[in-house]
């Protein structure tokens, strides 16, 4: 699994990551396959988890 992390709070993170929840699916733009998920940590950081190599052509589908 290929993982990328972003801190969307705009500062250094002093809280430990304890729990993450999925907030979106990443779908291949051409065939609609689910190719990854976006998680949000208790710290406010988001993390993208790709199922295989990261792809450039994708759409984000929010989970409700």
Secondary structure as UniProt FT lines:
FT   STRAND          2..6
FT   TURN            8..9
FT   STRAND          20..28
FT   TURN            29..31
FT   STRAND          34..41
FT   TURN            42..43
FT   STRAND          46..50
FT   STRAND          58..62
//
